[in-house]
C-alpha cells in the first residue's frame, strides 16, 4: 500500500527540532519561520511540553468524555485567565475544521437559521460546511455546496450592511486572514459586524484558528479592537503539534446534553499538551515576545524598498512581491535553510514562526532574503 499523495512536498525529511530550528536526516539545520502552518507556538520539543506529554501517557492516554476529565477544567481555567475571557465556556475539539463546524452548528441551533456570511480570501477548514465557507472552489466537492454561505468582500461596510438580514445565523470572520495572504479586518469593519449581529440577532464568530494563541501580540487578534465575539474558534498553536482545537462560547448560549460531541476532543494527552502550552506562553512571556519581535521584524522588512507591501501583526506577517514567490521560497529553503509559507495569493510570502523567535534569527532571515530577492 502507498499513501494517497495529495501533498506537494519538498524532498526534505525533518527528524528533530528544538526551539525555532529543525534538523533533517542528514543533520542539516533549518530555521523554521512557518511552524507547520502556525502550529508550533512555543518552539519545537520544548522540555516542559515534552515532559507533560510523557508524564500523562505513562498514567493514562485516553478515555472518552463519558467520564470526568479534570485536565479539561484546568485548561479552561488557564485559557480563560490568559485570554482575559473567564466568562466564556470551552468546548474542545481535535482540529480547526472541527472547531469551525461546531461554531457554525451552535450558531444555527441558537438562532434557528441557516445562512452564514463569510468573506473573500477566507479559509475556515476542509470539512463539510467549513469547506464551503472557505474561499476556494477547488477543495469543495459537490456534496459540500449547500447554498447557505454568502461570501462578501472583507472591510466593505456598505455591501455588508446591504446584505445583512434576519435570515442570517452568523457572520464568521478571521482575526487575521492567514491562507488568504495576511489581511486584517479593520476596527470600523469589526465594529459594524458586531452592531449588525446585535441588530439582527445573529452570532458573531471570530475564527482565531491561525491568528490566536498570542501570534498577533495579543492572545487573540480581534483583541486589538474593542469587539467581543459570541464564539471564538481555535486550534493550530493550542497544542504545539499535538492535535487539539476548541471553541470559546459566550454566556448567552444554553447548554443542553448532547448538543455537541466528540470522541477524541479534550482527551487526556491533548489537554496535557494544551496546559503545557499555556504555561510556557505565560512563564516565558511569549505574547510580549511576539509583539516585540514582530514589530522589529515588520520594521526591518519595510526598510526593503524592493518589497511591494508588508502586512501583519506580531508574528503573523505577509510579504508581497511583484513576482511569484515559489522560486524565492525554494532558494530560501535550499540555499539558506529557511522554511517559509505560501498563501492563496501567489505573490505573498507567509511568515509564521514560533513565538520564541529572537531578533538575531530575524536578522538572519532579512540578510538571506536580500540575497535571494
KETORTOR-706366 format. One record per atom (N, C-alpha, C): z, x, y; residue in three letters. Coordinates in steps of 0.05 Angstrom, whole numbers, plus 5000, padded with zeros to 4 digits. Example, Ala and Ser with C-alpha at 12.3 -4.5 7.8 and 13.67 -1.06 7.14 Angstrom:
residues 2
515652644886ALA 515652464910ALA 515652644934ALA 514252574955SER 514352734979SER 515752585001SER 
This chain:
residues 373
500050174976UNK 500050005000UNK 500050175025UNK 498750075046UNK 498750215072UNK 499950035093UNK 500650145116UNK 501649985138UNK 499349835151UNK 499849615164UNK 497949455179UNK 497549585206UNK 495449745209UNK 495249945230UNK 494349815256UNK 496149695271UNK 495449565296UNK 496149735321UNK 497449965317UNK 498450125339UNK 496650365345UNK 495550385370UNK 494250645377UNK 496450855380UNK 496051085367UNK 498251275365UNK 497251555372UNK 499051715384UNK 498652005386UNK 499452135360UNK 498252345353UNK 498852485328UNK 501252675332UNK 503452545340UNK 506052685344UNK 508152545329UNK 509852695315UNK 511952575298UNK 514652665307UNK 515952525325UNK 518652605333UNK 520652575310UNK 522352775307UNK 524352775285UNK 527252785295UNK 527652855320UNK 530352855330UNK 530252835361UNK 532552755372UNK 532652725401UNK 535452785411UNK 535552855436UNK 538152905449UNK 537752865479UNK 539352685491UNK 539052645520UNK 536352535527UNK 534952675545UNK 532252595554UNK 530052745539UNK 530752875516UNK 528753025502UNK 528452925473UNK 526052965462UNK 525552935433UNK 524153175423UNK 524453235397UNK 523053455384UNK 521353355361UNK 518953465358UNK 517253375336UNK 517753545311UNK 516353475290UNK 516853605264UNK 516153905265UNK 514653995285UNK 514054275289UNK 516054405308UNK 518154255316UNK 520254355334UNK 519254395362UNK 517154255370UNK 516354255398UNK 518054055414UNK 518954135437UNK 520753975454UNK 519153815475UNK 519753565477UNK 518453385496UNK 520453255515UNK 519753235540UNK 521253085560UNK 520452795558UNK 522352615553UNK 521752335548UNK 522152175574UNK 520052105587UNK 520151945612UNK 519251655606UNK 519351575581UNK 518451305574UNK 520551155557UNK 522151305543UNK 524351185528UNK 523550975508UNK 521151005497UNK 520350805477UNK 520250525489UNK 518850485511UNK 518650225526UNK 521350155539UNK 522750345551UNK 525250295566UNK 527550235548UNK 527350285522UNK 529450225503UNK 531750435505UNK 531050685508UNK 533150895509UNK 534450895536UNK 536850785537UNK 538250755563UNK 540250975567UNK 541851055547UNK 543951245551UNK 543151525540UNK 540651555533UNK 539751815522UNK 539651815492UNK 537851975480UNK 537651985451UNK 540152105439UNK 541051985417UNK 543152095400UNK 545752155415UNK 546451975434UNK 548952015448UNK 551252025428UNK 553052215430UNK 555152245409UNK 556952005407UNK 557651875429UNK 559351635427UNK 557951405413UNK 555451375419UNK 553751175406UNK 553451225376UNK 552851465369UNK 552551535341UNK 555151495326UNK 557351565338UNK 559951535324UNK 560651245321UNK 560051075340UNK 560650795339UNK 559150665316UNK 556550725313UNK 555050615291UNK 555950715264UNK 556550975263UNK 557551095238UNK 560150975229UNK 562050945248UNK 564650825242UNK 564350535232UNK 562550385245UNK 562350105238UNK 561050065211UNK 558950215205UNK 557550185180UNK 559250265156UNK 561150445161UNK 563050515140UNK 565050295133UNK 565450115153UNK 567249895149UNK 565849635140UNK 563849555156UNK 562349305150UNK 559749305166UNK 557549295152UNK 554949305167UNK 554049035176UNK 554548825160UNK 553448565167UNK 555148335155UNK 555548135170UNK 556047865159UNK 554847665179UNK 554347425170UNK 552947235187UNK 554847115208UNK 553646945225UNK 555146815246UNK 556746575236UNK 557046555211UNK 558746345199UNK 561746425199UNK 562246675207UNK 565046775209UNK 565446885237UNK 567946925244UNK 568647045270UNK 567947335270UNK 566647425292UNK 565947705296UNK 567047795322UNK 569447905323UNK 570747995348UNK 569148185364UNK 567348345351UNK 565648525366UNK 563848375386UNK 563048135379UNK 561447975398UNK 563147895423UNK 565647825419UNK 567347755441UNK 567847995459UNK 568248225446UNK 568548475461UNK 566048535478UNK 563748505466UNK 561248555480UNK 560948365504UNK 561548105500UNK 561247915521UNK 563147985544UNK 565548065538UNK 567548135559UNK 566548375575UNK 565748585561UNK 564848835575UNK 562348775591UNK 560448625580UNK 557948565594UNK 558448395619UNK 560148195616UNK 560748025640UNK 562048185662UNK 563848365654UNK 565248535675UNK 563348725688UNK 561748875672UNK 560049075683UNK 557748955700UNK 556748725691UNK 554548595705UNK 555548425728UNK 558148385730UNK 559248215752UNK 558647925748UNK 558447835723UNK 557847555717UNK 559747445695UNK 562347455700UNK 564247375680UNK 564247085673UNK 563146915691UNK 563046625686UNK 560746545667UNK 558946715661UNK 556646655643UNK 557646675614UNK 556046555596UNK 556546585567UNK 554346745555UNK 554846875532UNK 552947045519UNK 552146935492UNK 549446915488UNK 548346855462UNK 546747095453UNK 547347205430UNK 546047455421UNK 543647405403UNK 541547565406UNK 539147545391UNK 538447825380UNK 535947855369UNK 535148105358UNK 533148255375UNK 531848125395UNK 529648245409UNK 529148105436UNK 527448225452UNK 526648095477UNK 525147835473UNK 523247835454UNK 521747595449UNK 523647365440UNK 525547425423UNK 527347225414UNK 529147125437UNK 529847305455UNK 531347225479UNK 529747025496UNK 527147095500UNK 525346915514UNK 525246635501UNK 524846635475UNK 524546375461UNK 527046205465UNK 529446335462UNK 531946185464UNK 532446095493UNK 531646255513UNK 531946175541UNK 530145935546UNK 527645935537UNK 525945705542UNK 526845455527UNK 527745495502UNK 528745275486UNK 531145145499UNK 533045305509UNK 535345205522UNK 534645055547UNK 532845165563UNK 531945025587UNK 530644755581UNK 529144745560UNK 527844495552UNK 529844295542UNK 531744385526UNK 533944205517UNK 535444085542UNK 535944265561UNK 537644185584UNK 536143985602UNK 533544025606UNK 532043865625UNK 530543635612UNK 530243645586UNK 528543455570UNK 525643465580UNK 524743705588UNK 521943735598UNK 520543955582UNK 517843985586UNK 516244175571UNK 514944395588UNK 514344335612UNK 512644525628UNK 514244755639UNK 513044995639UNK 514345235648UNK 512445395667UNK 513445465690UNK 511945625709UNK 512545925704UNK 510446085700UNK 510746375698UNK 508746505717UNK 508546765717UNK 506946905738UNK 504947105727UNK 502747135741UNK 500647315734UNK 501747605730UNK 500747735709UNK 501448005701UNK 504248015687UNK 505447785682UNK 507947775669UNK 507747835639UNK 509847945628UNK 510047985599UNK 512847895590UNK 512847715570UNK 515347595560UNK 515747615530UNK 513847725516UNK 514147755487UNK 511747675471UNK 511847705445UNK 509547665427UNK 509947445406UNK 511847265411UNK 512347045392UNK 511946775405UNK 510946585390UNK 510846305397UNK 510346255427UNK 512146125441UNK 511746055469UNK 511846305487UNK 513346515478UNK 513546755494UNK 510846885498UNK 509146875477UNK 506547005479UNK 504646835497UNK 505046575497UNK 503446415516UNK 504346465545UNK 506846515548UNK 507946575575UNK 507046845585UNK 506247025567UNK 505247295573UNK 502347275583UNK 501747425604UNK 499147415616UNK 497247615601UNK 496547535576UNK 494747705560UNK 493447525539UNK 491047445543UNK 489747265524UNK 489247395497UNK 489047665496UNK 488347805471UNK 490547795451UNK 493047745459UNK 495247745440UNK 496247465433UNK 494947265444UNK 495646985438UNK 493646865418UNK 494646785395UNK 493046655375UNK 492746355383UNK 490746215372UNK 490345935379UNK 492945765375UNK 494445835354UNK 496845675349UNK 498945715371UNK 498745925387UNK 500645965408UNK 500145805433UNK 497745695435UNK 496945565460UNK 497845265459UNK 499945205475UNK 501044935475UNK 500144775499UNK 499344915520UNK 498644775545UNK 501144725563UNK 503444835555UNK 505844785570UNK 506445005591UNK 504745205591UNK 505145435610UNK 503345395634UNK 504545435658UNK 503045425683UNK 503345705696UNK 501145845700UNK 501246125709UNK 500346135739UNK 502046255756UNK 501446275784UNK 501546565794UNK 500446615818UNK 500646885829UNK 503546945837UNK 504447195832UNK 507147275840UNK 507247305870UNK 509447225882UNK 510047245910UNK 508347075928UNK 507046865917UNK 505446675933UNK 507146425936UNK 508546395959UNK 510346175963UNK 508945905965UNK 506645915978UNK 505145665983UNK 504145535957UNK 502945695940UNK 501945595914UNK 504245495897UNK 506445655897UNK 508845575881UNK 509845305890UNK 510145265916UNK 511245015927UNK 509344785921UNK 506744825923UNK 504744615918UNK 504744535888UNK 505444725870UNK 505244675842UNK 507844545831UNK 510044605842UNK 512644515832UNK 512944215833UNK 514044105811UNK 514543815810UNK 516743755790UNK 517343495786UNK 519643425769UNK 518943415740UNK 516643525732UNK 516043555703UNK 516543845694UNK 517244015712UNK 517644305705UNK 520444345693UNK 520544455669UNK 523144515656UNK 524344765667UNK 522644975673UNK 523745235681UNK 521645395696UNK 522545565713UNK 520945775725UNK 522046035713UNK 520346205702UNK 521146455690UNK 519746685704UNK 521346875713UNK 520247105728UNK 521647355720UNK 520247575718UNK 521547835712UNK 522947945736UNK 525248075732UNK 526648205754UNK 524848415767UNK 523448565751UNK 521148735759UNK 519148715737UNK 516648665743UNK 514548655723UNK 514248935711UNK 514448955685UNK 514249215672UNK 511449275662UNK 510649135640UNK 507949175629UNK 505749125650UNK 506348935668UNK 504348865688UNK 503849085709UNK 505549295710UNK 504949515728UNK 507049555750UNK 509549475745UNK 511749515764UNK 511249375790UNK 511249105789UNK 511048935812UNK 513648785816UNK 514648775841UNK 517348675847UNK 517148405861UNK 518448195851UNK 518547945866UNK 520147985892UNK 519147885914UNK 520547925940UNK 523047755942UNK 524747835961UNK 527247675966UNK 526447395974UNK 524447365992UNK 523647106001UNK 522646935978UNK 521147055960UNK 519946915937UNK 522146815919UNK 524046995911UNK 526246915893UNK 527946695906UNK 528446715932UNK 529946515945UNK 528546245943UNK 525946245947UNK 524345995945UNK 524445885917UNK 524146065897UNK 524345975869UNK 526945835863UNK 529145955872UNK 531845845868UNK 532045565882UNK 531045545906UNK 531145295921UNK 529545075907UNK 527145145897UNK 525444945884UNK 526744855857UNK 527945045843UNK 529244965818UNK 531544775824UNK 533044825845UNK 535244655852UNK 534244375861UNK 532044375876UNK 530944125886UNK 529843945864UNK 528644065844UNK 527243905823UNK 528843905797UNK 531144025796UNK 532744015772UNK 531644195749UNK 530244405756UNK 529144595737UNK 531044825733UNK 530544975712UNK 532145205705UNK 530745465714UNK 532245635727UNK 531245905735UNK 531946105714UNK 529946225701UNK 530346425680UNK 529446695692UNK 531246885693UNK 530547165701UNK 530247325676UNK 527747425672UNK 527147595649UNK 527847885657UNK 530147975647UNK 531148245653UNK 530948425628UNK 529048355610UNK 528848495585UNK 528348795589UNK 526548855607UNK 525949135613UNK 527349235638UNK 527749065658UNK 528849155684UNK 531849145685UNK 533249045664UNK 536149025664UNK 537549275654UNK 540149245651UNK 541849455639UNK 541849715656UNK 541849675683UNK 542249895701UNK 539650045710UNK 537449965698UNK 534950125703UNK 534150125732UNK 534649905747UNK 533749885774UNK 535650005795UNK 538050095785UNK 540150185804UNK 542149965809UNK 541749725799UNK 543649515796UNK 543749435766UNK 545849295758UNK 545849225729UNK 543349065722UNK 542748855738UNK 540248715735UNK 538548745761UNK 535948755758UNK 534148795781UNK 534448575801UNK 534848325792UNK 534948105811UNK 537448125829UNK 539348295822UNK 541848325838UNK 541348485863UNK 538948595867UNK 538148705893UNK 537748475913UNK 537548235903UNK 537147995920UNK 539547805917UNK 539947635936UNK 542147445935UNK 541247185921UNK 540747215895UNK 539846985879UNK 541246985852UNK 542246755843UNK 543546735817UNK 541846565799UNK 540846675777UNK 539346515757UNK 541146345740UNK 539846165725UNK 541245995706UNK 541446125679UNK 539346275672UNK 539246415647UNK 538146695652UNK 539246895640UNK 538247175642UNK 537647265614UNK 535147355609UNK 534447455583UNK 534547765583UNK 535447875560UNK 535948165558UNK 535048265531UNK 534548535529UNK 534048675504UNK 533848975510UNK 531549095504UNK 530949375510UNK 533349555510UNK 534449625533UNK 536549815535UNK 539249735524UNK 539549485515UNK 542149385505UNK 543249545482UNK 541549645464UNK 542549775440UNK 541650065438UNK 540250175459UNK 539350455458UNK 537750525434UNK 536250325423UNK 534650365400UNK 535350185377UNK 537950095376UNK 538649905355UNK 537749635364UNK 536449475347UNK 535349215355UNK 537549015363UNK 537648945388UNK 539448745398UNK 538348625424UNK 538748375428UNK 537948235452UNK 539948015458UNK 539447865479UNK 541247655486UNK 540447495510UNK 541747275514UNK 541447125539UNK 544147075551UNK 544347095577UNK 546747015592UNK 546246735603UNK 548146555599UNK 547846275604UNK 549946185625UNK 548946065647UNK 550745965668UNK 552445735658UNK 554745675671UNK 556645485661UNK 555745195658UNK 553545115672UNK 552844835671UNK 551544745645UNK 550944935627UNK 549644855602UNK 551744765581UNK 551244535569UNK 553044425550UNK 552744575523UNK 554944645511UNK 554944775484UNK 555044565463UNK 553244575443UNK 553244395420UNK 552844565395UNK 554344505375UNK 554044655349UNK 551144625339UNK 549944855332UNK 547244865321UNK 545044855341UNK 545744845367UNK 543744835388UNK 541845075387UNK 543045315384UNK 541545565380UNK 542545695355UNK 541045875343UNK 541946005319UNK 540246255313UNK 541446435296UNK 540146675288UNK 541546795264UNK 540146915246UNK 541347045223UNK 542547315231UNK 540847485242UNK 541747765247UNK 542847805275UNK 542347625294UNK 543247665321UNK 546247685323UNK 547247885337UNK 550047925340UNK 551548035316UNK 550048165298UNK 551348275274UNK 553148515281UNK 554748595262UNK 556848795268UNK 555649065278UNK 553549155266UNK 552449415274UNK 551149395302UNK 549749165307UNK 548549125333UNK 550649125355UNK 552848985350UNK 554948965370UNK 556349235374UNK 556649385352UNK 557849655355UNK 556049825373UNK 553449815369UNK 551549955386UNK 551749855415UNK 551749595418UNK 551749475445UNK 554349545460UNK 556549545447UNK 559049615460UNK 559149905469UNK 558050075451UNK 557950365458UNK 556150415482UNK 553950275484UNK 552150305506UNK 553550225532UNK 554950005532UNK 556349915557UNK 558550115564UNK 559950215545UNK 562050415550UNK 560850665564UNK 558650765553UNK 557451005564UNK 556350955592UNK 554950725596UNK 553950665622UNK 556150665643UNK 558450555636UNK 560750545654UNK 562050815658UNK 562650955636UNK 564151205637UNK 562551425650UNK 559851425647UNK 558251635658UNK 556751555683UNK 557451325694UNK 556351225720UNK 553251235719UNK 552151125698UNK 549251145695UNK 547650965713UNK 548950745722UNK 547550565741UNK 547250715768UNK 549450845776UNK 549351005800UNK 547351235798UNK 547251355774UNK 545351575770UNK 542451475771UNK 541951235760UNK 539351115762UNK 538451075791UNK 540350985807UNK 539750935835UNK 539151205850UNK 540951405845UNK 540751655860UNK 538251805851UNK 537951845824UNK 535652005815UNK 533051845819UNK 533151585816UNK 530851415821UNK 529851445850UNK 531651435869UNK 530951465897UNK 529651735902UNK 530851945890UNK 529752215892UNK 526952225880UNK 526652105857UNK 524052105842UNK 521851975859UNK 522451735869UNK 520451595885UNK 519751735910UNK 521751855923UNK 521152015948UNK 519352245942UNK 519852395920UNK 518152625913UNK 515352535906UNK 515052305893UNK 512352205886UNK 510852125911UNK 512252005930UNK 510951905955UNK 510152135973UNK 511152365968UNK 510252605983UNK 507552705974UNK 506652605951UNK 504052685939UNK 501852505950UNK 500352605969UNK 498252445983UNK 496052365964UNK 495752505941UNK 493552445923UNK 494052185908UNK 496552085907UNK 497251845893UNK 496451595910UNK 495451395897UNK 494551155912UNK 496950995921UNK 498850955903UNK 501250795910UNK 503550865890UNK 505950855900UNK 508350885883UNK 510150635887UNK 510750495865UNK 512450255867UNK 514850285849UNK 516950145855UNK 519150135836UNK 521850125849UNK 523850115832UNK 526750135840UNK 528150285818UNK 529950465827UNK 531450615807UNK 529550775789UNK 530050745763UNK 528450895743UNK 526450715729UNK 525250535745UNK 523050365736UNK 520850395756UNK 518950575750UNK 517150675770UNK 514250645761UNK 512550555779UNK 509650535774UNK 508150715793UNK 506350885781UNK 504751065797UNK 501850985795UNK 500650905817UNK 497850825817UNK 496051055825UNK 493951095808UNK 491951295813UNK 489251155818UNK 487351295829UNK 484751185834UNK 483151165808UNK 483751345789UNK 482251345764UNK 484051235741UNK 482751195718UNK 484151115694UNK 486251335686UNK 488651245679UNK 490751435674UNK 490751545645UNK 489051445628UNK 489151535600UNK 488851835597UNK 486851965609UNK 486552255606UNK 488952405618UNK 490052305640UNK 492352435652UNK 494852415634UNK 495252185621UNK 497552165602UNK 497252355579UNK 494852385569UNK 494352575547UNK 494952865556UNK 494052935580UNK 494653205589UNK 497653255593UNK 499053055604UNK 501953085608UNK 503353125581UNK 502352975561UNK 503652985535UNK 502953235520UNK 500353305518UNK 499453515501UNK 499753795514UNK 499453805540UNK 499654065554UNK 502454125565UNK 503753915574UNK 506353955587UNK 508653825572UNK 508053705550UNK 510053585532UNK 511853385547UNK 510553185560UNK 512052975574UNK 510952705564UNK 512752535555UNK 511952255548UNK 512052085573UNK 509951935578UNK 509851735599UNK 508751475588UNK 508751265604UNK 507751005594UNK 505350905609UNK 503950725596UNK 501650585609UNK 502550305617UNK 500750145627UNK 501249865634UNK 498749705629UNK 498849455635UNK 496349285632UNK 494249365653UNK 495149495674UNK 493249595694UNK 492449885686UNK 489949935680UNK 489150205671UNK 489550425691UNK 490250355716UNK 490650555737UNK 493550615742UNK 495350485727UNK 498250505733UNK 499750655711UNK 500950875718UNK 502651025700UNK 505550915703UNK 506850865680UNK 509450745680UNK 511550955672UNK 513650975688UNK 515851165683UNK 518451015678UNK 519551055654UNK 521950905646UNK 523851095630UNK 524951295643UNK 526551495629UNK 529351395622UNK 530751535604UNK 533551475600UNK 535051495627UNK 537251335629UNK 538651315654UNK 540251575661UNK 540451755642UNK 541952005648UNK 540052235655UNK 537652175664UNK 535752385673UNK 536952525697UNK 536152785700UNK 537052945723UNK 534753005742UNK 535553095766UNK 533453165786UNK 531853405777UNK 533053585762UNK 531553815751UNK 529253715733UNK 529853515717UNK 527753405699UNK 525653265715UNK 526453135736UNK 524453005754UNK 522653225766UNK 523853445775UNK 522253655787UNK 520253775768UNK 521053795742UNK 519153895722UNK 516753705719UNK 517353445720UNK 515153255718UNK 513253265743UNK 514453285767UNK 512853295791UNK 511053545790UNK 512253765782UNK 510754015780UNK 508453985760UNK 508953855738UNK 506853825717UNK 504753625727UNK 505553415740UNK 503653215750UNK 501753335770UNK 502753505787UNK 501053635807UNK 498953815793UNK 499653925770UNK 497754105756UNK 495553945742UNK 496153705733UNK 494153565717UNK 492553355733UNK 493453305757UNK 492153085773UNK 489553185786UNK 
